[in-house]
Amino acid sequence: MSAAGAARTARRRYVTVSALFWLPAGLAIAPTVLLFTERGMALAAIAGFFAAHSLTAAVLELPTGGLSDVVGRRVVLAAAGVLNLAALTFLALGTTAWAFTGGMVLMGAGRALSSGPAEAWYVDTVHACAGPDAELRTGLARGESATSAALAAGVLLGGLLPWLLGLDAALASRLEAATSGLVVPLSVPLLLGAVGELGFVLYVLAALREPPRAAVTAREVLRGVPVTVVSGLRLGGRDALVRRVLLSAGAAGGALVTIELLAPGRAASMTGAAESGTVLFALVACAGFVCSALGSHLAPVTARVAGGGERAILLSLGAGAGGLLLLGATAAFTGALAAVLAATGYALVYLGLGAAGPNENDLLHRRVASDARATALSVQSLALQAAGALTGLLVGALRPGAAPWLLGGAVLLAGALLWAGGTRRAVGADAGAPPAGSAPSAVPDARGADDPAAPGPHPVGPVA
């Protein structure tokens, strides 16, 4: 197979694995909180379940990224699918707080394992078959588009399926009776997601072939992971461009948590009831993921029109910040005009974040070597989650109204302004060469001795 054909095959498999991984997550978005409530859990307990997920993911982000760089992408990605399968099964069939906590911990561990291996596999494979100068942005954009499309389909199906099953009270009663109350209509999307995780694991094991790696012992793994983790922690300190990518991920996390916390309540207030508000939120979330997919698909075009990846990130994050500010400006108003403006703002947030992501990661992969690539993506995911958690606490402490939305908009605007200086630098920085006067990269350059296609020895989104 030619180098171009091998690169196309890798891109197709990366797009497929991205969609297969995020479809089950999308199925669980809409019904999970309502399922907890139906099982008798109080709001404080539900908040604790989500905290268990976030803390587990945050603690394991860097170690699991290092594990992927040491033992390989495929095995870690398959393990993530197995953990998510177990998590969705626990959540769907659980009836106690301990079962739900265990499910959320397993899901957090799966989330940490998944943040980076698929994207790192794609970049490694393209570099191996087409060289270190191979074009990455299109594949990364299509992968993020597939992620958003899968989330859109999943959240729509996950929101509508329990409602449709609930229309037939006799069917719902028979379902509960046949399973001794373990399966209720709200459980069905999560069980369907567990089946999807099984398909994901099988596809990963069959399709994501890797170059042979030297056999490693358990002692070598334990010794190699901490070294890789330390190099990951140094990434942002030694390379100004990588630092901006990580800070931008944090800004995106702040924007996303603002949407996730405030949009469901706003949907319920518009419909006047929690049940209909849930359906409306599923539709709105689906539309948001569609906008994110469109933004990711247009990321290469955005970079060409803007004159480079850094300028594209500035414009994209700026548009997203404008969308959040527009949502804040319309928070106190009702009526058709306010609804149209709010919908426009919501679309801008997801379009902007979708267009920024592939351009950010294209720059990141040109600064990070293969043996630290998954770790770098884990650091990026950690920045997103940590900033999101902090912003969420601040948003929750503010009085309802415009202020929480404006806080999220300010965080994303600050992320956009990080790239304002990039518009005055030479485009050479966008091609992978360190800008003049910048600190050296924390890891070998992507075209150095650690790249499989270079002379010498051989040696990762989307938040739901």
Secondary structure, DSSP 4 states (H G I P E B T S, - for coil): --HHHHHHHHHHHHHHHHHHHHHHHHHHHTTHHHHHHHTT--HHHHHHHHHHHHHHHHHHHHHHHHHHHHH-HHHHHHHHHHHHHHHHHHHHH--SHHHHHHHHHHHHHHHHHHSSHHHHHHHHHHHHHH-TT---HHHHHHHHHHHHHHHHHHHHHHHHHHHHHHT-HHHHHHHHHHTTTS--GGGHHHHHHHHHHHHHHHHHHHH----------HHHHHHHHHHHHHHHHTHHHH-HHHHHHHHHHHHHHHHHHHHHHHHHHHHHHHHSSHHHHHHHHHHHHHHHHHHHHHHHHTHHHHHHHHTSHHHHHHHHHHHHHHHHHHHHHTTT--SHHHHHHHHHHHHHHHHHHHHHHHHHHHHHHTTS-GGGHHHHHHHHHHHHHHHHHHHHHHHHHSPSSHHHHHHHHHHHHHHHHTTTGGGGS-GGGGGTPPPTTPPPPSS--TTSTTSTTSSS--------
